[in-house]
């Protein structure tokens, strides 16, 4: 996946996980709360991967621009 899709998936998983946790808490379902916590954590990791990819891409583009400028 690209950085944008990783970020989007991460944000979506965080939101869904958070909602599951809230619903689980509201109805007293520990399994749903745990599922929500796991999905939220997965979302945080996905978003972090997307951020890292974006940072690497930006740094690579800046380095390439600097090299091309010197040619």
C-alpha positions as CSV (number, residue, x, y, z in Angstrom):
1,X,0.0,0.0,0.0
2,X,1.0,3.6,-0.5
3,X,1.4,6.0,2.4
4,X,-2.0,7.7,1.8
5,X,-3.8,4.4,1.8
6,X,-1.9,3.2,4.9
7,X,-2.8,6.4,6.7
8,X,-6.5,6.1,5.6
9,X,-6.8,2.5,6.7
10,X,-5.1,3.3,10.0
11,X,-7.5,6.2,10.7
12,X,-10.5,4.0,9.8
13,X,-9.3,1.2,12.0
14,X,-8.7,3.5,14.9
15,X,-12.2,5.0,14.6
16,X,-13.9,1.6,14.3
17,X,-11.8,0.2,17.2
18,X,-12.7,3.1,19.3
19,X,-16.4,2.7,18.5
20,X,-16.2,-1.0,19.3
21,X,-14.7,-0.3,22.7
22,X,-17.4,2.2,23.5
23,X,-20.1,-0.2,22.4
24,X,-18.5,-3.0,24.4
25,X,-18.3,-0.9,27.5
26,X,-21.9,0.3,27.1
27,X,-23.3,-3.2,26.8
28,X,-20.8,-4.9,29.2
29,X,-19.2,-7.0,26.5
30,X,-15.5,-7.5,27.4
31,X,-14.8,-9.4,24.1
32,X,-16.0,-6.5,22.0
33,X,-14.0,-4.1,24.1
34,X,-10.8,-6.2,23.6
35,X,-11.5,-6.5,19.8
36,X,-11.9,-2.7,19.7
37,X,-8.6,-2.2,21.5
38,X,-6.8,-4.5,19.2
39,X,-8.3,-2.9,16.1
40,X,-7.4,0.6,17.4
41,X,-3.8,-0.5,18.0
42,X,-3.7,-2.0,14.5
43,X,-4.9,1.4,13.2
44,X,-2.2,3.2,15.1
45,X,0.5,1.0,13.6
46,X,-0.9,1.3,10.0
47,X,-1.0,5.1,10.4
48,X,2.6,5.1,11.7
49,X,3.7,3.0,8.7
50,X,2.0,5.5,6.4
51,X,3.6,8.4,8.1
52,X,7.0,6.7,7.8
53,X,6.5,6.0,4.2
54,X,5.6,9.6,3.5
55,X,8.6,10.8,5.4
56,X,11.0,8.5,3.5
57,X,9.4,9.5,0.2
58,X,9.8,13.2,1.0
59,X,13.4,12.8,2.0
60,X,14.2,10.8,-1.1
61,X,12.6,13.4,-3.3
62,X,14.5,16.2,-1.6
63,X,17.8,14.3,-2.0
64,X,17.0,13.6,-5.7
65,X,16.2,17.3,-6.3
66,X,19.4,18.4,-4.6
67,X,21.4,15.9,-6.7
68,X,19.7,17.0,-9.9
69,X,20.3,20.7,-9.1
70,X,24.0,20.0,-8.8
71,X,24.2,18.2,-12.2
